[in-house]
Amino acid sequence: MELAQKGSEAFIPLKQLLVQMKWTTAADFDLAAAYESKDGKTGLVYFGDKGNMNEFPYMMLSGDEGVGDSGGDNKEEMRITQLDEMNKVWIFCWDYGQVQSGGPARFGDSDINLTIMDDQGKSVNVTLDTGDTGNVLCIATIDNSSPMGAKLVNESKVGTLKGLKSTEQLMGIVNG
């Protein structure tokens, strides 16, 4: 299944998920997830705090690829083991060097591919659908606030930051 356009959505299971971001572009892109739990806790899993699969927030980042703007077969993965405790999870990508300087990223010239797989091997590809410039991209939202189940939404929202100091900065991009 593919979510090729901004705003497209699909229901996903409330089991374990693997979020995988791949790119070959010579850029230091970083996969990250901001979250809001059902009891109101918020936070961020990213290269500086890789999370924990066995205790809250029950999500963990694999590592940091593309450091120094290296091209090639770059891949970062995030495992989410207990999505049922989350209200929403926002999947972000940012261009590390450009966030540091406040400059525009190379999303439009990149080949970022985001895939979300459940523990049964079913996957959803989320295609970037934006021509906007910025250095932070909210690729997708996992919205688990409905009793009908969790849904995955292609957000493709871009914003610009100079330095990353708080989760609230990222949420300004989502809500802006």
Stockholm file with secondary structure:
# STOCKHOLM 1.0

chainA/1-176         MELAQKGSEAFIPLKQLLVQMKWTTAADFDLAAAYESKDGKTGLVYFGDKGNMNEFPYMMLSGDEGVGDSGGDNKEEMRITQLDEMNKVWIFCWDYGQVQSGGPARFGDSDINLTIMDDQGKSVNVTLDTGDTGNVLCIATIDNSSPMGAKLVNESKVGTLKGLKSTEQLMGIVNG
#=GR chainA/1-176 SS CEECSTTCEEEECSSCEEEEEEECSSSCEEEEEEEEETTSCEEEEBTTBCEESSSTTCEEECCCCSTTTCCSSEEEEEEESCGGGEEEEEEEEEEHHHHHHTCCCCSTTCCCEEEEEETTSCEEEECCCCCCCCSEEEEEEEECCSTTCEEEEEEEEEECCSSCCCHHHHHHHHHC
#=GC SS_cons         CEECSTTCEEEECSSCEEEEEEECSSSCEEEEEEEEETTSCEEEEBTTBCEESSSTTCEEECCCCSTTTCCSSEEEEEEESCGGGEEEEEEEEEEHHHHHHTCCCCSTTCCCEEEEEETTSCEEEECCCCCCCCSEEEEEEEECCSTTCEEEEEEEEEECCSSCCCHHHHHHHHHC
//
